[in-house]
Amino acid sequence: TADLYLLFDIDLPWVDDGTRMFGSSEARQRFFDLSKAELERRGVRWALVDGDGEARFENALAAITAAG
């Protein structure tokens, strides 16, 4: 297992870039909920990353730093 898992929020618009799946709001929410539940079920360390642009990047860095 990893030391920390980053779970990215679904707060940004979905972009069809040819590699992403789960384009509908319902599918995105279901995948997010299943991912979160699995992280919790396994008892691993994880952090939610949200925000837009630079704020999202900073939130990811803050989560990694906090995990130390």
Backbone as JSON Lines, residues from 0, in Angstrom:
{"i":0,"aa":"T","n":[0.84,-1.2,0.0],"ca":[0.0,0.0,0.0],"c":[0.87,1.25,0.0]}
{"i":1,"aa":"A","n":[0.28,2.33,-0.42],"ca":[0.99,3.61,-0.43],"c":[0.9,4.27,0.93]}
{"i":2,"aa":"D","n":[1.75,5.24,1.17],"ca":[1.71,6.0,2.42],"c":[0.51,6.93,2.48]}
{"i":3,"aa":"L","n":[0.06,7.41,1.33],"ca":[-1.06,8.34,1.25],"c":[-1.72,8.23,-0.11]}
{"i":4,"aa":"Y","n":[-3.05,8.21,-0.11],"ca":[-3.82,8.23,-1.35],"c":[-4.52,9.57,-1.46]}
{"i":5,"aa":"L","n":[-4.48,10.17,-2.63],"ca":[-5.18,11.41,-2.88],"c":[-6.46,11.1,-3.65]}
{"i":6,"aa":"L","n":[-7.57,11.5,-3.06],"ca":[-8.87,11.32,-3.69],"c":[-9.3,12.68,-4.22]}
{"i":7,"aa":"F","n":[-9.37,12.81,-5.53],"ca":[-9.71,14.08,-6.14],"c":[-11.21,14.25,-6.23]}
{"i":8,"aa":"D","n":[-11.68,15.38,-5.73],"ca":[-13.11,15.68,-5.7],"c":[-13.63,15.83,-7.13]}
{"i":9,"aa":"I","n":[-14.92,15.73,-7.28],"ca":[-15.56,15.86,-8.59],"c":[-16.13,17.27,-8.75]}
{"i":10,"aa":"D","n":[-15.42,18.25,-8.21],"ca":[-15.88,19.63,-8.24],"c":[-15.47,20.39,-9.5]}
{"i":11,"aa":"L","n":[-14.78,19.74,-10.4],"ca":[-14.41,20.35,-11.68],"c":[-15.25,19.74,-12.8]}
{"i":12,"aa":"P","n":[-15.48,20.48,-13.86],"ca":[-16.23,19.93,-14.99],"c":[-15.5,18.74,-15.61]}
{"i":13,"aa":"W","n":[-16.26,17.77,-16.06],"ca":[-15.69,16.62,-16.75],"c":[-15.32,17.04,-18.17]}
{"i":14,"aa":"V","n":[-14.16,16.6,-18.64],"ca":[-13.69,16.91,-19.98],"c":[-13.46,15.6,-20.73]}
{"i":15,"aa":"D","n":[-14.07,15.48,-21.88],"ca":[-13.89,14.29,-22.7],"c":[-12.57,14.42,-23.46]}
{"i":16,"aa":"D","n":[-11.52,13.82,-22.88],"ca":[-10.2,13.9,-23.5],"c":[-9.79,12.59,-24.15]}
{"i":17,"aa":"G","n":[-10.72,11.67,-24.26],"ca":[-10.45,10.39,-24.91],"c":[-9.91,9.32,-23.97]}
{"i":18,"aa":"T","n":[-9.56,9.69,-22.74],"ca":[-9.05,8.7,-21.79],"c":[-9.91,8.59,-20.54]}
{"i":19,"aa":"R","n":[-10.7,9.6,-20.27],"ca":[-11.51,9.6,-19.04],"c":[-12.79,8.8,-19.23]}
{"i":20,"aa":"M","n":[-13.25,8.26,-18.12],"ca":[-14.5,7.5,-18.11],"c":[-15.46,8.21,-17.16]}
{"i":21,"aa":"F","n":[-16.68,7.72,-17.1],"ca":[-17.68,8.19,-16.15],"c":[-18.03,9.66,-16.39]}
{"i":22,"aa":"G","n":[-18.53,9.98,-17.57],"ca":[-18.8,11.35,-17.94],"c":[-20.06,11.96,-17.36]}
{"i":23,"aa":"S","n":[-21.03,11.14,-17.01],"ca":[-22.26,11.72,-16.45],"c":[-22.06,12.06,-14.97]}
{"i":24,"aa":"S","n":[-22.85,13.0,-14.5],"ca":[-22.77,13.39,-13.08],"c":[-23.03,12.2,-12.17]}
{"i":25,"aa":"E","n":[-23.99,11.38,-12.54],"ca":[-24.33,10.21,-11.72],"c":[-23.18,9.21,-11.68]}
{"i":26,"aa":"A","n":[-22.58,8.96,-12.83],"ca":[-21.46,8.0,-12.9],"c":[-20.26,8.53,-12.13]}
{"i":27,"aa":"R","n":[-19.99,9.81,-12.25],"ca":[-18.86,10.41,-11.53],"c":[-19.08,10.3,-10.02]}
{"i":28,"aa":"Q","n":[-20.3,10.6,-9.58],"ca":[-20.6,10.53,-8.15],"c":[-20.48,9.1,-7.64]}
{"i":29,"aa":"R","n":[-20.99,8.15,-8.41],"ca":[-20.92,6.74,-8.01],"c":[-19.47,6.29,-7.88]}
{"i":30,"aa":"F","n":[-18.63,6.62,-8.88],"ca":[-17.23,6.22,-8.83],"c":[-16.52,6.88,-7.64]}
{"i":31,"aa":"F","n":[-16.8,8.15,-7.42],"ca":[-16.22,8.86,-6.27],"c":[-16.62,8.19,-4.97]}
{"i":32,"aa":"D","n":[-17.91,7.91,-4.81],"ca":[-18.41,7.28,-3.58],"c":[-17.8,5.89,-3.37]}
{"i":33,"aa":"L","n":[-17.71,5.12,-4.43],"ca":[-17.1,3.79,-4.34],"c":[-15.62,3.88,-3.98]}
{"i":34,"aa":"S","n":[-14.93,4.83,-4.58],"ca":[-13.5,5.01,-4.29],"c":[-13.28,5.4,-2.83]}
{"i":35,"aa":"K","n":[-14.06,6.33,-2.35],"ca":[-13.96,6.76,-0.96],"c":[-14.28,5.62,0.0]}
{"i":36,"aa":"A","n":[-15.33,4.88,-0.3],"ca":[-15.7,3.75,0.55],"c":[-14.6,2.7,0.59]}
{"i":37,"aa":"E","n":[-13.96,2.45,-0.55],"ca":[-12.88,1.46,-0.6],"c":[-11.67,1.92,0.21]}
{"i":38,"aa":"L","n":[-11.32,3.19,0.12],"ca":[-10.21,3.72,0.92],"c":[-10.52,3.55,2.41]}
{"i":39,"aa":"E","n":[-11.74,3.87,2.79],"ca":[-12.13,3.73,4.2],"c":[-12.18,2.26,4.62]}
{"i":40,"aa":"R","n":[-12.7,1.4,3.75],"ca":[-12.78,-0.03,4.07],"c":[-11.4,-0.62,4.31]}
{"i":41,"aa":"R","n":[-10.43,-0.18,3.51],"ca":[-9.07,-0.7,3.65],"c":[-8.31,-0.07,4.81]}
{"i":42,"aa":"G","n":[-8.83,1.03,5.33],"ca":[-8.17,1.68,6.47],"c":[-6.86,2.34,6.12]}
{"i":43,"aa":"V","n":[-6.74,2.78,4.87],"ca":[-5.51,3.44,4.44],"c":[-5.62,4.94,4.68]}
{"i":44,"aa":"R","n":[-4.5,5.58,4.67],"ca":[-4.45,7.03,4.84],"c":[-4.77,7.7,3.51]}
{"i":45,"aa":"W","n":[-5.75,8.64,3.53],"ca":[-6.13,9.31,2.31],"c":[-6.54,10.74,2.62]}
{"i":46,"aa":"A","n":[-6.53,11.57,1.59],"ca":[-6.93,12.97,1.73],"c":[-7.74,13.38,0.51]}
{"i":47,"aa":"L","n":[-8.75,14.19,0.75],"ca":[-9.57,14.73,-0.33],"c":[-8.89,15.99,-0.87]}
{"i":48,"aa":"V","n":[-8.8,16.06,-2.18],"ca":[-8.22,17.23,-2.84],"c":[-9.31,17.87,-3.69]}
{"i":49,"aa":"D","n":[-9.57,19.14,-3.43],"ca":[-10.56,19.87,-4.21],"c":[-10.01,21.21,-4.62]}
{"i":50,"aa":"G","n":[-10.84,22.0,-5.26],"ca":[-10.41,23.33,-5.69],"c":[-10.14,23.37,-7.18]}
{"i":51,"aa":"D","n":[-9.83,24.57,-7.64],"ca":[-9.64,24.81,-9.06],"c":[-8.24,25.37,-9.31]}
{"i":52,"aa":"G","n":[-7.61,24.92,-10.37],"ca":[-6.33,25.48,-10.78],"c":[-5.26,25.38,-9.73]}
{"i":53,"aa":"E","n":[-4.63,26.51,-9.46],"ca":[-3.52,26.56,-8.49],"c":[-3.96,26.14,-7.1]}
{"i":54,"aa":"A","n":[-5.21,26.45,-6.74],"ca":[-5.71,26.07,-5.41],"c":[-5.76,24.55,-5.27]}
{"i":55,"aa":"R","n":[-6.11,23.86,-6.32],"ca":[-6.17,22.4,-6.29],"c":[-4.76,21.83,-6.1]}
{"i":56,"aa":"F","n":[-3.82,22.4,-6.82],"ca":[-2.42,21.98,-6.69],"c":[-1.93,22.22,-5.27]}
{"i":57,"aa":"E","n":[-2.21,23.4,-4.73],"ca":[-1.79,23.73,-3.37],"c":[-2.46,22.82,-2.34]}
{"i":58,"aa":"N","n":[-3.71,22.47,-2.56],"ca":[-4.41,21.56,-1.65],"c":[-3.78,20.17,-1.67]}
{"i":59,"aa":"A","n":[-3.37,19.72,-2.86],"ca":[-2.7,18.43,-2.95],"c":[-1.35,18.46,-2.22]}
{"i":60,"aa":"L","n":[-0.59,19.54,-2.43],"ca":[0.69,19.67,-1.73],"c":[0.51,19.73,-0.22]}
{"i":61,"aa":"A","n":[-0.51,20.46,0.22],"ca":[-0.78,20.58,1.66],"c":[-1.12,19.21,2.25]}
{"i":62,"aa":"A","n":[-1.89,18.41,1.53],"ca":[-2.23,17.07,2.02],"c":[-1.0,16.19,2.14]}
{"i":63,"aa":"I","n":[-0.12,16.28,1.16],"ca":[1.11,15.49,1.19],"c":[2.02,15.96,2.33]}
{"i":64,"aa":"T","n":[2.14,17.27,2.49],"ca":[2.96,17.82,3.56],"c":[2.43,17.44,4.93]}
{"i":65,"aa":"A","n":[1.1,17.51,5.09],"ca":[0.48,17.17,6.36],"c":[0.68,15.7,6.71]}
{"i":66,"aa":"A","n":[0.75,14.86,5.68],"ca":[0.94,13.43,5.91],"c":[2.35,13.13,6.39]}
{"i":67,"aa":"G","n":[3.27,14.08,6.1],"ca":[4.64,14.04,6.54],"c":[5.32,12.77,6.38]}
